[in-house]
Amino acid sequence: MQRLFLSLLSGGLFGAGLFVSGMTDTTKVQGWLDVFGNWDPTLAFVMGGALVPMFVAWRLTKGRRPLVGGDFPAEPRPEMDHRLIAGSVLFGMGWGLAGLCPGPAVASLSYNGVAGFIFVGAMLFGMLVAPKAGRQLDWLAARV
Amino acid sequence: MEMDWICGAHRWWAHRAGRRGFPAGNGRIMGASGIIGGLVDGSGWHNAAERLIFLAGVIVVPILLLPFFKGGVDTHATSNVAVLIAAGVLVGLGTRIANGCTSGHGVCGISRLSLRGIVATVFYILAGGLTIVLFRHILGVI
């Protein structure tokens, strides 16, 4: 019950933050990605505003345990692989095309009209076929 | 600005899954794409209730905030269906293959100085930038 309540609280704060900060405005997102053209740096403050408190929060987890039991995640894994690079490139292409990434796409469902549902529907399809596509990618990578 | 909470939300999901013996959730961090993707491909069904209630919060809170924004909020999303579908599929595929999106690799990853998160973020911003160059400045589609 405690976990469900915290899930709702975290999701609500996440949705509120995305809504208020302009992360669901595709013009702003595409302006932010337009680094080689008419660059709009304002979303850097959203990212920075999220990074700074989170950086402090990670420091605070050292030597502590989560309130609801268990452990904090293990240290980051250092290894890079073809999945990380290829997946990020595909994601970046989609993000640039529509100006929506998964969090903001969901947060804006109530006010993004038909476009929002088409995008999220296509995204869910992409997520459904991703495990198979990932295995194909492994197969290809093993032969390069 | 509250994007950071997503990382916190997942600390206990991750350990909970780990304790129950689900390798997928063992000591891992999740962002928006991980929460949604796990529901879609079945890898996160063991804690589906937490994922669903998280997503309910993400969707419902903006609805509650909307009345306070006079004149409404415009996402300026394209009405080009082909672009929306192509972009959606690319985002879904890419974030699941790379195991993270703006919240997972970007916010949660960079803030704990994860090299994977930093590399992923550099690649998706570069790819996004080049996509804008091609489709906006050269082809004029978006």
Contacts between the chains, C-beta under 8 A, distances in Angstrom:
chain1	res1	chain2	res2	distance
A	3	B	12	6.2
A	3	B	13	7.7
A	3	B	16	7.2
A	3	B	50	5.9
A	4	B	49	6.5
A	4	B	50	6.3
A	4	B	53	5.4
A	6	B	9	6.8
A	6	B	12	7.3
A	7	B	9	6.3
A	7	B	13	7.9
A	7	B	50	4.5
A	7	B	51	7.7
A	7	B	53	4.7
A	7	B	54	4.4
A	7	B	57	7.2
A	8	B	53	5.0
A	8	B	54	7.1
A	8	B	56	6.8
A	8	B	57	4.7
A	9	B	5	7.9
A	9	B	57	7.0
A	10	B	5	4.7
A	10	B	6	6.4
A	10	B	8	6.4
A	10	B	9	3.3
A	10	B	54	6.2
A	10	B	57	7.0
A	11	B	9	7.1
A	11	B	53	6.8
A	11	B	54	3.7
A	11	B	55	6.2
A	11	B	56	6.6
A	11	B	57	2.7
A	11	B	58	4.6
A	11	B	61	7.7
A	12	B	57	3.7
A	12	B	58	7.4
A	12	B	60	7.2
A	12	B	61	4.3
A	13	B	2	4.3
A	13	B	5	4.5
A	13	B	57	7.7
A	13	B	61	7.7
A	14	B	2	6.1
A	14	B	3	6.4
A	14	B	5	5.6
A	14	B	6	5.0
A	14	B	9	7.6
A	14	B	32	7.7
A	14	B	54	7.8
A	14	B	57	7.2
A	14	B	58	5.5
A	14	B	103	7.7
A	15	B	57	5.9
A	15	B	58	3.8
A	15	B	59	6.6
A	15	B	60	7.2
A	15	B	61	4.1
A	15	B	62	5.3
A	16	B	2	6.1
A	16	B	61	4.8
A	16	B	62	7.1
A	16	B	65	6.3
A	17	B	1	5.0
A	17	B	2	3.1
A	17	B	3	5.4
A	17	B	5	7.5
A	18	B	3	7.1
A	18	B	58	7.5
A	18	B	62	7.6
A	19	B	61	7.1
A	19	B	62	4.1
A	19	B	65	5.6
A	19	B	73	7.4
A	20	B	1	7.1
A	20	B	65	7.2
A	21	B	1	5.3
A	21	B	3	7.9
A	23	B	3	7.8
A	24	B	62	7.8
A	24	B	73	7.5
A	24	B	75	5.4
A	25	B	73	7.9
A	25	B	74	7.2
A	25	B	75	6.0
A	25	B	76	6.0
A	26	B	75	5.5
A	26	B	76	5.0
A	26	B	77	5.1
A	26	B	78	7.2
A	27	B	76	4.1
A	30	B	132	6.0
A	30	B	136	7.5
A	30	B	142	7.2
A	33	B	125	6.7
A	33	B	128	4.0
A	33	B	129	5.4
A	33	B	131	7.6
A	33	B	132	5.2
A	34	B	129	6.9
A	34	B	132	4.8
A	34	B	133	8.0
A	34	B	136	7.2
A	35	B	125	7.4
A	35	B	129	4.4
A	36	B	129	5.6
A	36	B	130	7.6
A	36	B	132	7.4
A	36	B	133	5.1
A	36	B	137	7.9
A	37	B	132	6.6
A	37	B	133	6.6
A	37	B	136	7.1
A	37	B	137	5.6
A	46	B	1	6.3
A	46	B	3	7.5
A	47	B	106	6.6
A	47	B	107	7.0
A	49	B	1	4.5
A	50	B	1	6.3
A	50	B	2	7.5
A	50	B	3	3.8
A	50	B	4	4.9
A	50	B	107	4.7
A	50	B	111	7.7
A	51	B	4	7.7
A	51	B	107	6.3
A	51	B	110	5.9
A	51	B	111	4.9
A	53	B	4	5.3
A	54	B	3	7.9
A	54	B	4	3.7
A	54	B	7	5.9
A	54	B	107	6.0
A	54	B	108	6.9
A	54	B	111	3.7
A	54	B	112	7.9
A	55	B	111	4.5
A	55	B	112	7.6
A	57	B	4	6.5
A	57	B	7	7.4
A	57	B	8	6.6
A	57	B	111	7.6
A	58	B	111	6.0
A	58	B	112	4.5
A	61	B	11	7.7
A	66	B	11	5.3
A	66	B	12	5.1
A	66	B	15	6.8
A	68	B	12	4.7
A	69	B	12	7.2
A	69	B	15	7.4
A	69	B	16	8.0
A	70	B	11	7.9
A	70	B	12	5.9
A	70	B	14	8.0
A	70	B	15	2.9
A	70	B	16	6.1
A	70	B	18	7.4
A	70	B	19	6.1
A	71	B	15	4.9
A	71	B	18	7.8
A	71	B	27	7.1
A	72	B	11	5.3
A	72	B	15	7.5
A	73	B	10	7.9
A	73	B	11	6.3
A	73	B	14	5.4
A	73	B	15	7.8
A	73	B	27	4.7
A	73	B	28	6.2
A	73	B	29	5.2
A	74	B	27	3.9
A	76	B	109	7.1
A	76	B	112	6.0
A	76	B	113	7.3
A	76	B	114	3.4
A	76	B	115	6.9
A	76	B	116	6.4
A	76	B	117	7.1
A	77	B	114	7.8
A	77	B	116	6.3
A	78	B	115	5.6
A	78	B	116	7.4
A	79	B	116	7.5
A	80	B	115	7.4
A	80	B	116	6.6
A	80	B	119	5.9
A	83	B	97	5.3
A	83	B	98	6.3
A	83	B	99	7.0
A	84	B	98	5.3
A	84	B	99	7.1
A	84	B	116	5.9
A	84	B	119	6.5
A	84	B	120	5.6
A	84	B	123	7.9
A	85	B	98	7.8
A	85	B	119	7.4
A	85	B	123	5.8
A	86	B	97	6.3
A	86	B	98	7.5
A	87	B	93	7.5
A	87	B	94	4.8
A	87	B	95	6.9
A	87	B	96	7.2
A	87	B	97	3.2
A	87	B	98	2.7
A	87	B	99	7.0
A	87	B	120	7.8
A	88	B	94	6.6
A	88	B	98	4.4
A	88	B	105	7.4
A	88	B	119	7.7
A	88	B	120	4.4
A	88	B	121	7.8
A	88	B	123	3.9
A	88	B	124	4.4
A	88	B	127	7.0
A	89	B	94	7.1
A	89	B	123	5.6
A	89	B	124	7.1
A	89	B	127	4.5
A	90	B	90	5.2
A	90	B	93	5.4
A	90	B	94	3.2
A	90	B	97	6.7
A	90	B	98	7.7
A	90	B	127	7.6
A	91	B	90	6.8
A	91	B	91	5.7
A	91	B	93	7.8
A	91	B	94	2.9
A	91	B	95	4.9
A	91	B	98	6.0
A	91	B	101	6.3
A	91	B	124	5.0
A	91	B	127	7.5
A	92	B	94	7.2
A	92	B	123	6.4
A	92	B	124	3.5
A	92	B	125	6.4
A	92	B	126	6.6
A	92	B	127	2.8
A	92	B	128	4.1
A	92	B	129	7.9
A	92	B	131	6.8
A	93	B	87	8.0
A	93	B	90	5.2
A	93	B	94	7.3
A	93	B	127	5.2
A	93	B	128	7.1
A	93	B	131	4.8
A	94	B	86	7.3
A	94	B	87	4.4
A	94	B	88	6.9
A	94	B	89	7.2
A	94	B	90	3.0
A	94	B	91	3.7
A	94	B	92	7.9
A	94	B	93	7.9
A	94	B	94	6.1
A	95	B	87	7.6
A	95	B	91	6.2
A	95	B	102	7.7
A	95	B	124	6.4
A	95	B	127	7.9
A	95	B	128	4.8
A	95	B	131	7.9
A	96	B	127	6.9
A	96	B	128	3.6
A	96	B	129	6.9
A	96	B	130	7.6
A	96	B	131	3.3
A	96	B	132	4.9
A	96	B	135	7.4
A	97	B	83	5.6
A	97	B	86	6.2
A	97	B	87	3.8
A	97	B	90	7.0
A	97	B	131	5.9
A	97	B	135	6.4
A	97	B	142	6.3
A	98	B	77	6.9
A	98	B	78	6.3
A	98	B	83	6.3
A	98	B	84	5.9
A	98	B	87	3.4
A	98	B	88	7.1
A	98	B	91	7.6
A	98	B	142	7.9
A	99	B	76	7.7
A	99	B	77	7.2
A	99	B	78	8.0
A	100	B	75	7.9
A	100	B	77	7.0
A	100	B	87	7.0
A	100	B	88	7.9
A	100	B	91	7.1
A	101	B	32	7.4
A	101	B	33	7.9
A	101	B	91	6.3
A	101	B	95	7.7
A	101	B	101	5.3
A	101	B	102	4.6
A	102	B	31	7.7
A	102	B	32	4.1
A	102	B	33	4.4
A	102	B	36	5.9
A	102	B	91	6.5
A	102	B	92	7.9
A	102	B	95	6.0
A	102	B	101	5.0
A	102	B	102	7.7
A	102	B	103	7.7
A	103	B	3	7.4
A	103	B	6	7.4
A	103	B	31	7.2
A	103	B	32	3.6
A	103	B	58	7.1
A	103	B	101	7.1
A	103	B	102	6.6
A	103	B	103	5.2
A	105	B	88	7.9
A	105	B	91	7.5
A	106	B	32	6.8
A	106	B	36	6.9
A	106	B	55	6.2
A	106	B	58	5.2
A	106	B	59	6.2
A	107	B	58	5.2
A	107	B	59	6.8
A	107	B	62	5.4
A	108	B	62	7.0
A	108	B	75	5.2
A	109	B	59	5.5
A	110	B	59	6.4
A	110	B	62	5.9
A	110	B	63	4.6
A	110	B	66	7.1
A	111	B	62	6.9
A	111	B	66	6.3
A	111	B	72	7.0
A	111	B	73	5.5
A	111	B	75	6.9
A	112	B	75	4.7
A	112	B	77	5.6
A	113	B	77	7.3
A	115	B	75	7.6
A	115	B	77	4.1
A	115	B	78	6.7
A	115	B	79	6.1
A	115	B	84	5.7
A	116	B	75	7.2
A	116	B	77	6.7
A	118	B	81	6.1
A	118	B	84	4.5
A	118	B	85	6.4
A	118	B	88	7.0
A	119	B	77	7.3
A	119	B	84	4.9
A	119	B	85	7.9
A	119	B	87	6.5
A	119	B	88	4.4
A	119	B	91	7.9
A	120	B	88	6.8
A	121	B	88	6.8
A	122	B	84	6.7
A	122	B	85	4.5
A	122	B	86	7.7
A	122	B	87	7.3
A	122	B	88	2.6
A	122	B	89	4.8
A	122	B	92	6.8
A	123	B	36	7.8
A	123	B	88	4.2
A	123	B	89	7.2
A	123	B	91	5.2
A	123	B	92	3.9
A	124	B	36	7.4
A	124	B	40	5.5
A	124	B	92	6.4
A	125	B	88	7.4
A	125	B	89	6.0
A	125	B	92	6.4
A	126	B	88	6.4
A	126	B	89	4.2
A	126	B	90	6.7
A	126	B	91	6.5
A	126	B	92	2.3
A	126	B	93	4.1
A	126	B	94	7.6
A	126	B	96	7.3
A	127	B	33	7.5
A	127	B	36	6.6
A	127	B	37	4.4
A	127	B	40	4.3
A	127	B	41	6.4
A	127	B	92	4.1
A	127	B	93	7.5
A	127	B	95	7.6
A	127	B	96	5.1
A	128	B	40	5.2
A	128	B	41	6.2
A	128	B	92	7.6
A	129	B	93	6.9
A	130	B	37	7.0
A	130	B	41	6.9
A	130	B	92	6.6
A	130	B	93	5.1
A	130	B	96	3.5
A	130	B	97	5.6
A	131	B	41	5.4
A	131	B	96	7.4
A	133	B	93	5.8
A	133	B	97	6.4
A	134	B	96	7.3
A	134	B	97	4.9
A	137	B	97	6.6
